[in-house]
Amino acid sequence: MVNILEKIKEIQDEMSKTQKNKATEYHLGLLKGKLAKYRRMLLEPEGGSSGGKGQGFEVSKTGDCRICLIGYPSVGKSSFLNKVTKTKSEAAAYEFTTLTSVPGVLEYEGAEIQIVDLPGIIRGASEGKGRGRQVVATAKTADLILMVLDATKSSDQRQHLEKELEAIGIRLNKEKPNLTIRLKKTGGIKLNSMTPPKNIDEKLVSSILKDYKIHNADVMVRDENVTVDDLIDVINEKHVVYMPCLYVYNKIDAVSLEEVDRIAREPNTVVMSCEMDLGIKDVIEEIWYRLSLLRMYTKRRGVKPDFSEPMVVRRDSTIEDVCNSIHKDFKEQFKYALVWGSSSKFGNAPQKCGLNHKVHDQDVVSIVTK
C-alpha cells in the first residue's frame, strides 16, 4: 500500500508541475490513466474481502431505496437523521462523534427510505486515511448522496468532498460518457466516431488502453466533447458509479439572509437549520423528488383499491417491474393487467395492457393471472 501511495504522489506532483497546453495534453492524459489505475488498486478490497465491510459498516440495504449522508465531522448529519427518523445517532459539538455507520428509516409518501449516517469524511479518505475506504465503499451503494455542508464555513469544503468522491469513482450529478469499448481478439485498437473528438485521438486512446493491458478493441465515441477522464471511467466502469447528489447546507440561522439566498440559488442545493427546525420539510420534499419514486396502488377484482398503503416503485417502471416487486414468480402466471390513472389512454376507464406498459405516479393496477 505504501508503494502505491508513493506512486500516486509522484504522478500528482508531476501533473501539478506540467503546464496544461496542447503540447502536454498527450502526456497528461497518460498520467491521468496511470493515476486512476493506482487509485483503483489502493481502494480494492484486501485479501478478497468486501471493501464495504468492517466494524459498524455491515448495514443491510433495506426499504425502497438508500440515502448516504456524507460530510465533514460536526456539520449536522446526526442531527438531521434524528429529526427525520426514529433512530438516535449521537450528536455533539465536537468532531468525530459518529464512529460507525448508523442507519435510520424515513417514512414518506408511503415509502421507506433508508438513511445511513456515515462517519465524517476527512481529507485523504480516498487514500485510505481514517475509515475512508469503508465510508466510500458504503457510499457507492446509495441511490442518492446527501452532502451535508456547514453554511458558516468556506465554500471549498464542498470542492474538497467532491474531489474525494471523484477520486474513488463516485461521479455526482453526471451522465455516463457517450463512449463504448468493444473488446476483440485481433486487429489492434481503432477509434471510431461520427464527429472527430476534440479532446482525444487514436494515439492517446491506444496508449491508455495498452496501459490497462487492452491491445485489441473498437472504441466508439458518440460525443465530440468526450475527455480523457471519460475514457478512463469507461475502462474502469465496474468501479465507477454515477449518482445524484443533493447539497444540503446546515446552520443557516448563523449566517445573513443574503448569504442564505446566495447559497439556496446554487444548483442541486437546499438549505436548513437543524438547530432551529428550519427547512427540514423542504429537504425531505427535495429528497423525494430526486429519488424519482412513484406511488401506485394494487387492486383485486371486485374490491376497491386500498389507498392507505401504496406500492413504491422507481420512475419508468413497467408492469413487469410491478410483478417482480410482488413476487419473483408472479409474472410467470401473468395474463394481462388493468390500469387506471394517468398512464391509461382511456382516462378514468381502465386500460388492458401487457408487461411492457409503464406506470405513472398514483396509478391503480389490477393484475389478472392465468
Steps between C-alpha positions, in 0.01 A plus 500: 500500500789736583653449153167579334463819704851602398422442134177699530694785664764495223235517227311780677824697540587456133150605392513812719836599348387444141347799325166431334516576128458328165854363507459332842147356450632157398743476794237615754251252356738211561567622854125516572463142381781379729361701794153345461653150484702545821204653685287202404770263627517696827127479562446140393411267790793326662524122497176456304285653774221743436615863492191613686541272799652577834372568847192718479479492121303182432166676454247299302323695227133515592188692399426642156835680456810617686639847569851552637586810703848623409679790662778617724465445876254715696306644205163364622460157339407330828264784593323469165466122538349549845251755364364292211520143634439318827869411522714678755847566363727665756540872431740737670692821434835329455655309212467128423194438717379230257762225476289236324229507233157558656186408301154648542174488304315802367134419435359734236215474248469129573869434431762371740822687427810369676737777609852399598701749705863431409795606716630848418723489195848644542734624230691208357211254543554386141852394600373286786555751781270477802219261406487645152508168314195363680315832480535537125423131436172539689425827320518318165193294598278810532222613269561860602786681673399767750806719542453694824701823515551777755361834381735685734816358341682571175375370166807279449351237737270392217784492246719288727222245559421484127869442433513216753193332351628556145827329592325181608268479199182677610380744232247748639213626283671383181384286208693198379741590216367437151785265421524122468794259491448164326778250562611273215764233447703659219528816293655742747324807633276711277326826587168562325280808522229691313686827563873508589532537881658826616690367802629154408651327197580142399861521623396615848215248522729218391771592754257518791329173408833321468593621848193301614622201294232551233662453159203428272181703517258717305434832674183680390466868597157656453573836659774727368554644850602168659813544712790288621324474838190362327709237321662394827159478668370267227810280531438481877121482471471226764654738753318821400145597600293795377287628781262789569615730779308755704710764675346592837637806681432488874531779762336769285382668822862604557549691172337805339182484290702612198737206545209256542346633177830464314554142616140395432533611136788261431413192285379185680498683832264540797553679832396419856567550869468189715548715809205728415286241313514706180473351152486133610176437309647663189796263517271196529287613206812552288627153598171348381526685169864399443435133571247487213263266685139430400205399716258253351216295641401140435140390461341157524207416275170618653675680787573873530870594508658575837642854470651487849786270399664588168757281330814705430688443173763686299418748224464331159395173666288262293229251589777238492687694771179513704461121466862450613438725801204285607674164451784380277279225350191719459559593137513132402125486574433840339214525250437875473464811716231765537632849570311807622670839519704739289682217319165368368410641159129472590507754784287372788430170326747211539745411226583136433875468456800268507827475689671788312244766599661782704314604814458858623485649848179404685383251238272216610600158364306176497697197381310207350674163513452181299 
